[in-house]
């Protein structure tokens, strides 16, 4: 395979991953409409994803992480990923899918600040400009929504903050275990958290076939396929290009939410979203940038 074909294939895989992640809020809305609550959706998501990844681990005869590394990855899933996912799906109940997606996509900016403060990564002029752009874009994006969905905005930003810490921790642990083993253990950690919660509080399961299919799609398409496509594409195009291509994700969410759910963003929110994506693209040009999957 030529280098150009390899890079093209990698780019298409990253775009596939972004599309899979981008459609997740719509499946979440369908599951909510079918009577499911966030607890049920997330329990099923993590159980399905962990099961699929465990089967893939066995099929490929991958080595499972052990010792402190395994405990660290479990904690990433049980605390970090579970907390981020709960905040994200709670935001979907109080804010539009479009707004939730745009708020989550402030995480590269937050990661940059965390990396500068705790990981000794330099805060360059390019990054400062990107941070200022992102702050302005965020103000425009949430300005019109503050009166109607402050809870949704709070949980959306909370999801971005938790995910940023998760990524910062993962940048130290994931390379030691490998992409697939890390993903499998993290998903298992999330499944354990929501399994424990469900042992004391019964979740509200979907009441329709459509709801069950939506949850299954979140587990398989938006978790397993999206993550594997991202890692496969990342190996072909590198972190910087993968980060830039991943900005396709909120675009997919906004377009599909407008088409299928009838959601509409105000002019200032469109401008704010565009500015946030521009800031992410600017950050993606930094050598250390990268966008791990959701």
DONUVO-573828 format. One record per residue (C-alpha): residue number from 1; residue in one letter; x, y, z. Coordinates in nm, 4 decimals. Layout:
BEGIN
+-----+---+----------+----------+----------+
|   k | r |        x |        y |        z |
+-----+---+----------+----------+----------+
| NUM | A |        X |        Y |        Z |
...
+-----+---+----------+----------+----------+
This chain:
BEGIN
+-----+---+----------+----------+----------+
|   k | r |        x |        y |        z |
+-----+---+----------+----------+----------+
|   1 | X |   0.0000 |   0.0000 |   0.0000 |
|   2 | X |   0.1366 |   0.3431 |  -0.0976 |
|   3 | X |   0.1808 |   0.6163 |   0.1629 |
|   4 | X |  -0.0925 |   0.8293 |   0.0045 |
|   5 | X |  -0.3380 |   0.5383 |   0.0090 |
|   6 | X |  -0.2454 |   0.4620 |   0.3691 |
|   7 | X |  -0.3081 |   0.8222 |   0.4751 |
|   8 | X |  -0.6350 |   0.8381 |   0.2815 |
|   9 | X |  -0.7528 |   0.5201 |   0.4509 |
|  10 | X |  -0.6527 |   0.6614 |   0.7887 |
|  11 | X |  -0.8384 |   0.9851 |   0.7236 |
|  12 | X |  -1.1534 |   0.7953 |   0.6274 |
|  13 | X |  -1.1284 |   0.5873 |   0.9449 |
|  14 | X |  -1.1015 |   0.9019 |   1.1604 |
|  15 | X |  -1.4019 |   1.0522 |   0.9820 |
|  16 | X |  -1.5953 |   0.7280 |   1.0392 |
|  17 | X |  -1.5051 |   0.7426 |   1.4080 |
|  18 | X |  -1.6130 |   1.1075 |   1.4318 |
|  19 | X |  -1.9431 |   1.0296 |   1.2596 |
|  20 | X |  -2.0101 |   0.7389 |   1.4990 |
|  21 | X |  -1.9395 |   0.9580 |   1.8006 |
|  22 | X |  -2.1350 |   1.2447 |   1.6506 |
|  23 | X |  -2.4543 |   1.0454 |   1.6100 |
|  24 | X |  -2.4520 |   0.9242 |   1.9728 |
|  25 | X |  -2.6615 |   1.2144 |   2.1113 |
|  26 | X |  -2.9389 |   1.1287 |   1.8667 |
|  27 | X |  -2.9463 |   0.7676 |   1.9812 |
|  28 | X |  -2.9487 |   0.8981 |   2.3389 |
|  29 | X |  -3.2550 |   1.1085 |   2.2621 |
|  30 | X |  -3.4308 |   0.8052 |   2.1123 |
|  31 | X |  -3.3515 |   0.5978 |   2.4219 |
|  32 | X |  -3.4847 |   0.8710 |   2.6511 |
|  33 | X |  -3.8020 |   0.8959 |   2.4419 |
|  34 | X |  -3.8470 |   0.5198 |   2.4866 |
|  35 | X |  -3.8520 |   0.5560 |   2.8665 |
|  36 | X |  -3.4899 |   0.4756 |   2.9494 |
|  37 | X |  -3.2933 |   0.6796 |   3.2010 |
|  38 | X |  -2.9234 |   0.7701 |   3.1952 |
|  39 | X |  -2.8393 |   0.4869 |   3.4354 |
|  40 | X |  -2.9883 |   0.2209 |   3.2070 |
|  41 | X |  -2.8360 |   0.3681 |   2.8917 |
|  42 | X |  -2.4890 |   0.3844 |   3.0409 |
|  43 | X |  -2.5032 |   0.0447 |   3.2092 |
|  44 | X |  -2.5978 |  -0.1163 |   2.8788 |
|  45 | X |  -2.3451 |   0.0914 |   2.6855 |
|  46 | X |  -2.0516 |  -0.0100 |   2.9025 |
|  47 | X |  -2.1577 |  -0.3751 |   2.9334 |
|  48 | X |  -2.2004 |  -0.4098 |   2.5559 |
|  49 | X |  -1.8738 |  -0.2295 |   2.4789 |
|  50 | X |  -1.6748 |  -0.4182 |   2.7453 |
|  51 | X |  -1.8122 |  -0.7519 |   2.6214 |
|  52 | X |  -1.7297 |  -0.6799 |   2.2579 |
|  53 | X |  -1.3796 |  -0.5582 |   2.3396 |
|  54 | X |  -1.3138 |  -0.8571 |   2.5686 |
|  55 | X |  -1.4095 |  -1.0950 |   2.2857 |
|  56 | X |  -1.1758 |  -0.9036 |   2.0525 |
|  57 | X |  -0.8979 |  -0.9270 |   2.3118 |
|  58 | X |  -0.9393 |  -1.3040 |   2.3304 |
|  59 | X |  -0.9587 |  -1.3399 |   1.9531 |
|  60 | X |  -0.6369 |  -1.1413 |   1.9040 |
|  61 | X |  -0.4733 |  -1.3033 |   2.2085 |
|  62 | X |  -0.3869 |  -0.9647 |   2.3531 |
|  63 | X |  -0.2301 |  -0.9473 |   2.6972 |
|  64 | X |  -0.4456 |  -0.7957 |   2.9702 |
|  65 | X |  -0.2886 |  -0.5189 |   3.1846 |
|  66 | X |  -0.1866 |  -0.6239 |   3.5337 |
|  67 | X |  -0.1085 |  -0.4761 |   3.8729 |
|  68 | X |  -0.1146 |  -0.1004 |   3.9250 |
|  69 | X |  -0.1575 |  -0.0378 |   3.5548 |
|  70 | X |  -0.4771 |  -0.2432 |   3.5480 |
|  71 | X |  -0.6069 |  -0.0677 |   3.8613 |
|  72 | X |  -0.5300 |   0.2711 |   3.7112 |
|  73 | X |  -0.7173 |   0.1897 |   3.3904 |
|  74 | X |  -1.0099 |   0.0496 |   3.5889 |
|  75 | X |  -1.0231 |   0.3732 |   3.7880 |
|  76 | X |  -1.0167 |   0.5714 |   3.4633 |
|  77 | X |  -1.3277 |   0.3854 |   3.3514 |
|  78 | X |  -1.5045 |   0.3569 |   3.6867 |
|  79 | X |  -1.4541 |   0.7212 |   3.7865 |
|  80 | X |  -1.3417 |   0.9265 |   3.4873 |
|  81 | X |  -1.5243 |   0.7777 |   3.1900 |
|  82 | X |  -1.8332 |   0.6885 |   3.3950 |
|  83 | X |  -1.8488 |   1.0424 |   3.5365 |
|  84 | X |  -1.8015 |   1.2006 |   3.1949 |
|  85 | X |  -2.0642 |   0.9793 |   3.0339 |
|  86 | X |  -2.3169 |   1.0456 |   3.3108 |
|  87 | X |  -2.2628 |   1.4222 |   3.2825 |
|  88 | X |  -2.2914 |   1.4071 |   2.9039 |
|  89 | X |  -2.6143 |   1.2077 |   2.8971 |
|  90 | X |  -2.7613 |   1.4183 |   3.1775 |
|  91 | X |  -2.6837 |   1.7285 |   2.9715 |
|  92 | X |  -2.8806 |   1.5734 |   2.6850 |
|  93 | X |  -3.1900 |   1.5737 |   2.9070 |
|  94 | X |  -3.1673 |   1.9463 |   2.9724 |
|  95 | X |  -3.0087 |   2.0882 |   2.6579 |
|  96 | X |  -3.0180 |   2.0246 |   2.2852 |
|  97 | X |  -2.7955 |   1.7606 |   2.1281 |
|  98 | X |  -2.6249 |   2.0371 |   1.9278 |
|  99 | X |  -2.5390 |   2.2489 |   2.2326 |
| 100 | X |  -2.4232 |   1.9450 |   2.4317 |
| 101 | X |  -2.1885 |   1.8381 |   2.1524 |
| 102 | X |  -2.0393 |   2.1860 |   2.1168 |
| 103 | X |  -1.9880 |   2.2180 |   2.4931 |
| 104 | X |  -1.8117 |   1.8814 |   2.5095 |
| 105 | X |  -1.5797 |   1.9898 |   2.2316 |
| 106 | X |  -1.4234 |   2.2498 |   2.4571 |
| 107 | X |  -1.2255 |   1.9619 |   2.6093 |
| 108 | X |  -0.9142 |   2.0068 |   2.3878 |
| 109 | X |  -0.8829 |   2.3587 |   2.5287 |
| 110 | X |  -0.9156 |   2.2359 |   2.8876 |
| 111 | X |  -0.6641 |   1.9574 |   2.8176 |
| 112 | X |  -0.4184 |   2.2216 |   2.6947 |
| 113 | X |  -0.4487 |   2.4109 |   3.0243 |
| 114 | X |  -0.4098 |   2.0919 |   3.2297 |
| 115 | X |  -0.1064 |   1.9883 |   3.0252 |
| 116 | X |   0.0526 |   2.3284 |   3.0794 |
| 117 | X |  -0.0169 |   2.3236 |   3.4543 |
| 118 | X |   0.0641 |   1.9620 |   3.5439 |
| 119 | X |   0.2339 |   1.7901 |   3.2495 |
| 120 | X |   0.5003 |   2.0549 |   3.1847 |
| 121 | X |   0.3858 |   2.1227 |   2.8279 |
| 122 | X |   0.4715 |   2.4788 |   2.7184 |
| 123 | X |   0.1866 |   2.7263 |   2.6701 |
| 124 | X |   0.2888 |   2.8662 |   2.3305 |
| 125 | X |   0.1532 |   3.1773 |   2.1584 |
| 126 | X |  -0.0532 |   2.9552 |   1.9274 |
| 127 | X |  -0.2136 |   2.7852 |   2.2262 |
| 128 | X |  -0.2882 |   3.1158 |   2.3990 |
| 129 | X |  -0.4632 |   3.2440 |   2.0859 |
| 130 | X |  -0.6598 |   2.9186 |   2.0635 |
| 131 | X |  -0.7623 |   2.9485 |   2.4293 |
| 132 | X |  -0.8841 |   3.3045 |   2.3807 |
| 133 | X |  -1.0775 |   3.2005 |   2.0698 |
| 134 | X |  -1.2359 |   2.9108 |   2.2570 |
| 135 | X |  -1.3419 |   3.1338 |   2.5470 |
| 136 | X |  -1.5047 |   3.3787 |   2.3068 |
| 137 | X |  -1.6725 |   3.0978 |   2.1154 |
| 138 | X |  -1.8005 |   2.9425 |   2.4364 |
| 139 | X |  -1.9506 |   3.2736 |   2.5466 |
| 140 | X |  -2.1335 |   3.3063 |   2.2156 |
| 141 | X |  -2.2471 |   2.9427 |   2.2201 |
| 142 | X |  -2.3998 |   2.9421 |   2.5688 |
| 143 | X |  -2.5193 |   3.3035 |   2.5751 |
| 144 | X |  -2.8621 |   3.2443 |   2.4191 |
| 145 | X |  -2.9116 |   2.9165 |   2.6068 |
| 146 | X |  -2.8463 |   3.0354 |   2.9634 |
| 147 | X |  -3.2090 |   3.1282 |   3.0231 |
| 148 | X |  -3.3432 |   2.7926 |   2.9093 |
| 149 | X |  -3.0909 |   2.5244 |   3.0021 |
| 150 | X |  -2.8405 |   2.6301 |   3.2720 |
| 151 | X |  -2.8455 |   2.2756 |   3.4122 |
| 152 | X |  -2.7711 |   2.1333 |   3.0688 |
| 153 | X |  -2.4869 |   2.3801 |   3.0205 |
| 154 | X |  -2.3423 |   2.2966 |   3.3624 |
| 155 | X |  -2.3455 |   1.9222 |   3.2942 |
| 156 | X |  -2.2120 |   1.9741 |   2.9403 |
| 157 | X |  -1.9150 |   2.1733 |   3.0676 |
| 158 | X |  -1.8765 |   1.9244 |   3.3528 |
| 159 | X |  -1.8495 |   1.6442 |   3.0978 |
| 160 | X |  -1.5778 |   1.8375 |   2.9147 |
| 161 | X |  -1.3857 |   1.9014 |   3.2374 |
| 162 | X |  -1.4020 |   1.5401 |   3.3576 |
| 163 | X |  -1.3082 |   1.4126 |   3.0120 |
| 164 | X |  -1.0076 |   1.6466 |   3.0079 |
| 165 | X |  -0.8749 |   1.5048 |   3.3352 |
| 166 | X |  -0.9455 |   1.1551 |   3.2023 |
| 167 | X |  -0.7366 |   1.2278 |   2.8918 |
| 168 | X |  -0.4515 |   1.3759 |   3.0941 |
| 169 | X |  -0.4363 |   1.0626 |   3.3114 |
| 170 | X |  -0.4816 |   0.8373 |   3.0088 |
| 171 | X |  -0.1868 |   0.9993 |   2.8315 |
| 172 | X |   0.0356 |   0.8415 |   3.0976 |
| 173 | X |  -0.1334 |   0.5012 |   3.1269 |
| 174 | X |  -0.2645 |   0.4116 |   2.7806 |
| 175 | X |   0.0756 |   0.3939 |   2.6027 |
| 176 | X |   0.1943 |   0.1410 |   2.8613 |
| 177 | X |  -0.0981 |  -0.0956 |   2.8016 |
| 178 | X |  -0.1833 |  -0.0419 |   2.4348 |
| 179 | X |  -0.4977 |   0.0954 |   2.2747 |
| 180 | X |  -0.7171 |  -0.2147 |   2.2709 |
| 181 | X |  -0.6310 |  -0.3465 |   2.6211 |
| 182 | X |  -0.6748 |   0.0046 |   2.7644 |
| 183 | X |  -1.0135 |   0.0473 |   2.5996 |
| 184 | X |  -1.1314 |  -0.2933 |   2.7198 |
| 185 | X |  -1.0315 |  -0.2327 |   3.0827 |
| 186 | X |  -1.1710 |   0.1230 |   3.0836 |
| 187 | X |  -1.5067 |   0.0010 |   2.9505 |
| 188 | X |  -1.5049 |  -0.2731 |   3.2129 |
| 189 | X |  -1.4491 |  -0.0098 |   3.4816 |
| 190 | X |  -1.7496 |   0.1865 |   3.3573 |
| 191 | X |  -1.9616 |  -0.1286 |   3.3530 |
| 192 | X |  -1.8631 |  -0.2052 |   3.7137 |
| 193 | X |  -1.9636 |   0.1436 |   3.8280 |
| 194 | X |  -2.3089 |   0.1385 |   3.6729 |
| 195 | X |  -2.3551 |  -0.2262 |   3.7685 |
| 196 | X |  -2.2928 |  -0.1315 |   4.1330 |
| 197 | X |  -2.5335 |   0.1624 |   4.1088 |
| 198 | X |  -2.7983 |  -0.0634 |   3.9548 |
| 199 | X |  -2.7638 |  -0.3064 |   4.2434 |
| 200 | X |  -2.9130 |  -0.0465 |   4.4782 |
| 201 | X |  -3.1272 |   0.1601 |   4.2359 |
| 202 | X |  -3.3252 |  -0.0102 |   3.9623 |
| 203 | X |  -3.2684 |   0.1559 |   3.6230 |
| 204 | X |  -3.5544 |   0.2524 |   3.3922 |
| 205 | X |  -3.5166 |   0.0248 |   3.0896 |
| 206 | X |  -3.6279 |   0.1191 |   2.7365 |
| 207 | X |  -3.9936 |   0.0355 |   2.6779 |
| 208 | X |  -3.9832 |   0.0008 |   2.2991 |
| 209 | X |  -3.7863 |  -0.1926 |   2.0397 |
| 210 | X |  -3.6587 |   0.1375 |   1.9021 |
| 211 | X |  -3.5226 |   0.2279 |   2.2445 |
| 212 | X |  -3.3366 |  -0.1020 |   2.2806 |
| 213 | X |  -3.1929 |  -0.0686 |   1.9290 |
| 214 | X |  -3.0786 |   0.2865 |   2.0105 |
| 215 | X |  -2.8976 |   0.1674 |   2.3244 |
| 216 | X |  -2.7400 |  -0.1211 |   2.1316 |
| 217 | X |  -2.6181 |   0.1280 |   1.8704 |
| 218 | X |  -2.4633 |   0.3425 |   2.1453 |
| 219 | X |  -2.2758 |   0.0374 |   2.2772 |
| 220 | X |  -2.1610 |  -0.1086 |   1.9455 |
| 221 | X |  -2.1510 |   0.1714 |   1.6883 |
| 222 | X |  -2.0780 |   0.4735 |   1.9086 |
| 223 | X |  -1.8364 |   0.2985 |   2.1455 |
| 224 | X |  -1.6654 |  -0.0081 |   1.9967 |
| 225 | X |  -1.6650 |   0.0795 |   1.6244 |
| 226 | X |  -1.5897 |   0.4471 |   1.6918 |
| 227 | X |  -1.2961 |   0.3726 |   1.9220 |
| 228 | X |  -1.1415 |   0.1029 |   1.7020 |
| 229 | X |  -1.1782 |   0.3174 |   1.3898 |
| 230 | X |  -1.0094 |   0.6071 |   1.5681 |
| 231 | X |  -0.7126 |   0.4029 |   1.6855 |
| 232 | X |  -0.6720 |   0.2411 |   1.3423 |
| 233 | X |  -0.6839 |   0.5816 |   1.1737 |
| 234 | X |  -0.4515 |   0.7372 |   1.4308 |
| 235 | X |  -0.1816 |   0.4834 |   1.3427 |
| 236 | X |  -0.2000 |   0.5950 |   0.9785 |
| 237 | X |  -0.2259 |   0.9741 |   0.9975 |
| 238 | X |  -0.0790 |   1.0766 |   1.3337 |
| 239 | X |  -0.2216 |   1.2709 |   1.6271 |
| 240 | X |  -0.2314 |   1.6197 |   1.4775 |
| 241 | X |  -0.4224 |   1.5272 |   1.1630 |
| 242 | X |  -0.6484 |   1.2943 |   1.3610 |
| 243 | X |  -0.7364 |   1.5811 |   1.5955 |
| 244 | X |  -0.8239 |   1.8085 |   1.3045 |
| 245 | X |  -1.0364 |   1.5442 |   1.1332 |
| 246 | X |  -1.2142 |   1.4721 |   1.4615 |
| 247 | X |  -1.3700 |   1.8187 |   1.4552 |
| 248 | X |  -1.6117 |   1.6558 |   1.2106 |
| 249 | X |  -1.7865 |   1.5087 |   1.5182 |
| 250 | X |  -1.9808 |   1.8144 |   1.6441 |
| 251 | X |  -2.0607 |   1.9056 |   1.2832 |
| 252 | X |  -2.2290 |   1.5653 |   1.2398 |
| 253 | X |  -2.4262 |   1.6145 |   1.5613 |
| 254 | X |  -2.5447 |   1.9652 |   1.4727 |
| 255 | X |  -2.6464 |   1.8736 |   1.1156 |
| 256 | X |  -2.8265 |   1.5518 |   1.2114 |
| 257 | X |  -2.9965 |   1.7160 |   1.5107 |
| 258 | X |  -3.1314 |   1.9871 |   1.2805 |
| 259 | X |  -3.2408 |   1.7340 |   1.0190 |
| 260 | X |  -3.3850 |   1.4577 |   1.2379 |
| 261 | X |  -3.4777 |   1.6330 |   1.5642 |
| 262 | X |  -3.5712 |   1.9745 |   1.4318 |
| 263 | X |  -3.3183 |   2.1470 |   1.6573 |
| 264 | X |  -3.2059 |   2.4945 |   1.5601 |
| 265 | X |  -2.9097 |   2.7004 |   1.6756 |
| 266 | X |  -2.9214 |   3.0782 |   1.6897 |
| 267 | X |  -2.6876 |   3.2848 |   1.4719 |
| 268 | X |  -2.4601 |   3.3566 |   1.7694 |
| 269 | X |  -2.4462 |   2.9862 |   1.8581 |
| 270 | X |  -2.3479 |   2.8973 |   1.5005 |
| 271 | X |  -2.0711 |   3.1574 |   1.5178 |
| 272 | X |  -1.9655 |   3.0408 |   1.8641 |
| 273 | X |  -1.9530 |   2.6780 |   1.7532 |
| 274 | X |  -1.7450 |   2.7706 |   1.4502 |
| 275 | X |  -1.5026 |   2.9664 |   1.6702 |
| 276 | X |  -1.4672 |   2.6705 |   1.9115 |
| 277 | X |  -1.3904 |   2.4367 |   1.6214 |
| 278 | X |  -1.1405 |   2.6909 |   1.4835 |
| 279 | X |  -0.9682 |   2.6960 |   1.8235 |
| 280 | X |  -0.9494 |   2.3158 |   1.8264 |
| 281 | X |  -0.8035 |   2.3155 |   1.4740 |
| 282 | X |  -0.5426 |   2.5684 |   1.5861 |
| 283 | X |  -0.4515 |   2.3506 |   1.8838 |
| 284 | X |  -0.4357 |   2.0452 |   1.6578 |
| 285 | X |  -0.1439 |   2.2019 |   1.4707 |
| 286 | X |   0.0675 |   2.1799 |   1.7847 |
| 287 | X |   0.2988 |   1.8752 |   1.7794 |
| 288 | X |   0.1701 |   1.7456 |   2.1151 |
| 289 | X |  -0.1983 |   1.7723 |   2.0347 |
| 290 | X |  -0.4264 |   1.4765 |   2.0011 |
| 291 | X |  -0.7892 |   1.3818 |   2.0399 |
| 292 | X |  -0.8541 |   1.0504 |   2.2136 |
| 293 | X |  -1.1911 |   0.8952 |   2.1422 |
| 294 | X |  -1.4938 |   0.9328 |   2.3683 |
+-----+---+----------+----------+----------+
